[in-house]
Amino acid sequence: MVKLTVVGRVNDGLPISRGPLYEEDGDNSIYKQHAEFLLHEISMAALPPSATTILLPHHHCFNYVVKNGVCFITLCDALYPRKLAFHYLQDLQKEFDKIDQNLVKQITKPYSFIKFNNIICNIRRQYMDTRTQANLSKLKANHKQELHVHTEQMSLVVEWRRRSDMLERMMKAHKSAFSVWGSETLEVIAVKWTPITIIFIVSFVLLWSSFKQ
């Protein structure tokens, strides 16, 4: 069944609306964090903007679509028909297109677009039971062009982000070290102390030579 829904902007990764959490799951907060993480990765172009399924452990998966700069993400159990999940997301997207986009652009706080929460609840209710006549018809329908869905493992997405962050930290550290050695401050220090160092070395050599004689 559909257990969680998050809607967010792609340009800044801000989650603006969400549906109700499925109460029987004890890991609801973790799944919500996972959905926010995926939204962030999509906003960073680390995940494709096309229809995608992210496989999770414990028999769950995320499905998402992106349209007009808005991402629609839903969490389902692994047995829920993927075809229905994307029908659900497409219905959400169609309803969202009816909303004034200028209003969406003005949102600054996470999950503050309460107006769309009720719409999510109403559409989600239609997809809870896969055995209804409407849902069975959607499953049996033969579309001329089936939706191409990319599939990825959540563990690989997390690992890619970890390595990307590590590389970014290494590059920043290298840049910081380079900026110190190439800075004007170091140049001033070198100009000031190099002659003194040379005089000290020459004096030391002359003094050592006099003692040796």
QUIDATA-V667923 format. One record per residue. RES is the residue in one letter. PHI is phi in whole degrees, -180 to 180 (none if undefined). Layout:
# QUIDATA-V667923
RES&PHI ; RES&PHI
This chain:
# QUIDATA-V667923
M&none ; V&-78 ; K&-108 ; L&-157 ; T&-136 ; V&-131 ; V&-118 ; G&-148 ; R&-81 ; V&-84 ; N&-65 ; D&-128 ; G&70 ; L&-84 ; P&-75 ; I&-110 ; S&-154 ; R&-154 ; G&-94 ; P&-68 ; L&-86 ; Y&-72 ; E&-69 ; E&-76 ; D&-90 ; G&-80 ; D&-103 ; N&-58 ; S&-65 ; I&-68 ; Y&-64 ; K&-63 ; Q&-65 ; H&-61 ; A&-63 ; E&-66 ; F&-63 ; L&-64 ; L&-61 ; H&-63 ; E&-64 ; I&-65 ; S&-67 ; M&-91 ; A&63 ; A&-84 ; L&-125 ; P&-67 ; P&-79 ; S&-81 ; A&-57 ; T&-141 ; T&-114 ; I&-109 ; L&-83 ; L&-115 ; P&-71 ; H&64 ; H&64 ; H&-133 ; C&-155 ; F&-100 ; N&-124 ; Y&-147 ; V&-134 ; V&-126 ; K&-148 ; N&54 ; G&78 ; V&-125 ; C&-108 ; F&-117 ; I&-120 ; T&-136 ; L&-102 ; C&-133 ; D&-76 ; A&-63 ; L&-83 ; Y&-71 ; P&-59 ; R&-62 ; K&-61 ; L&-68 ; A&-60 ; F&-77 ; H&-61 ; Y&-61 ; L&-65 ; Q&-67 ; D&-65 ; L&-62 ; Q&-63 ; K&-64 ; E&-70 ; F&-68 ; D&-64 ; K&-79 ; I&-89 ; D&-62 ; Q&-69 ; N&-64 ; L&-66 ; V&-65 ; K&-67 ; Q&-83 ; I&-70 ; T&-122 ; K&-109 ; P&-60 ; Y&58 ; S&-95 ; F&-88 ; I&-63 ; K&-55 ; F&-82 ; N&-58 ; N&-65 ; I&-66 ; I&-60 ; C&-60 ; N&-66 ; I&-72 ; R&-59 ; R&-60 ; Q&-71 ; Y&-110 ; M&-69 ; D&-104 ; T&-75 ; R&-95 ; T&-66 ; Q&-61 ; A&-64 ; N&-73 ; L&-63 ; S&-66 ; K&-66 ; L&-70 ; K&-87 ; A&-63 ; N&-102 ; H&-80 ; K&-65 ; Q&-127 ; E&-72 ; L&-67 ; H&-80 ; V&-119 ; H&-82 ; T&-122 ; E&-144 ; Q&-90 ; M&-61 ; S&-61 ; L&-72 ; V&-64 ; V&-65 ; E&-65 ; W&-63 ; R&-66 ; R&-63 ; R&-69 ; S&-65 ; D&-65 ; M&-63 ; L&-64 ; E&-64 ; R&-65 ; M&-64 ; M&-67 ; K&-67 ; A&-65 ; H&-65 ; K&-64 ; S&-65 ; A&-65 ; F&-65 ; S&-66 ; V&-69 ; W&-73 ; G&-104 ; S&-81 ; E&-67 ; T&-62 ; L&-66 ; E&-65 ; V&-63 ; I&-62 ; A&-64 ; V&-63 ; K&-75 ; W&-98 ; T&-61 ; P&-60 ; I&-64 ; T&-64 ; I&-64 ; I&-60 ; F&-63 ; I&-66 ; V&-62 ; S&-63 ; F&-64 ; V&-65 ; L&-65 ; L&-65 ; W&-65 ; S&-67 ; S&-66 ; F&-67 ; K&-68 ; Q&-70
